[in-house]
Amino acid sequence: MLVVVVLAIVLSYILWELTIRWQESRDLPPGARVFPFRTIFRFYQDSAPHERLTEMAKKHGDVFTIKRGREMLTFVNSISAAKETLKNRGNDFAGRACSQASSLLTKGSMGVMFGDYGPTWKLHSKIMYLAMHMNSCESLSLEEKICKEADALVERFKDAMKEPFDPKYKIYLGVVNTFCAILFGNRYKINDPEFYEIVELNNRLRKISNNREILDIFPFLKYFPVELTNDINEAISFRDRLFKRKLQEHREAFMNANIRDLTDALLKAVSDVCSEKSRIKPDDTVTDDDLIVIMMDVFLAGVDPVSASFILGSCVLDKPSARPNEITSRIG
């Protein structure tokens, strides 16, 4: 009986895959169009995927296609093809690949970072641009905020130098405070529970990003309580709780003539854009969920890569070697 069930599942999967492949566009460039499992295992079997892509370019040409999960990815692998793609066919290649994990995290909005090219993305991008421009005109510049947190980080390191310590949370605090000052205009202390919740949110989002392809291959898993979907639900729950509270606080204290931070600037940008009756369609509304996703784009773009780079750099510099002297001699 078990063998029959397994065979039925395998045959159903093969039929499903063949149906999807039959519906795929026939106009795509040549490449490795095989079943998802084979493509993924072959693509990630070594630690240097760029070398494999170079080999595929020699076989299939400068423009080729591979299958990743449910997606067909087109790679451009030469300067001439890249110029043609970006200059002459920019709108055709301006979109983003659909990701189940990103769609769940953004509740279908996708924001500026993950959103596909179209009217909604253009609207959100315009709001983000206006908000960033308004926020750059405030009294305390981005450079001053970064310098302030850098000085505070140095002081925390000096205070902890009496014995060995883990610099991770001290670095996280400096990075989180920088971007929270930009977003919300506030800072955290090292013993603030909400700060550790923000770090946990960042760790969850990194974990989701590293494993998001699983949902692209098996989209039905989003309906089951597996680890990845649990992480997504936990991230959404804390993000909405924190960002909705911050958004409501800013809306209650909002003054059009006093833009304090990026959240204030976003509220003003939405008001300005939506007042342009001739340029915006009636159904192009901007919800609180859209604003939260845009705020989340800023958080994602800043906190994780910056903190990870600093933590990795501190590990490298901690090793006894001539590197610190070399760095000093090169950059002073």
PyMOL commands that set and color helices and strands:
alter all, ss='L'
color gray80, all
select helices_A, chain A and resi 2-23+36-43+49-60+79-88+91-93+100-105+119-135+142-160+168-183+193-211+213-217+219-223+227-253+262-274+288-318+323-331
alter helices_A, ss='H'
color red, helices_A
select strands_A, chain A and resi 31-32+63-68+71-76
alter strands_A, ss='S'
color yellow, strands_A
deselect
rebuild
show_as cartoon
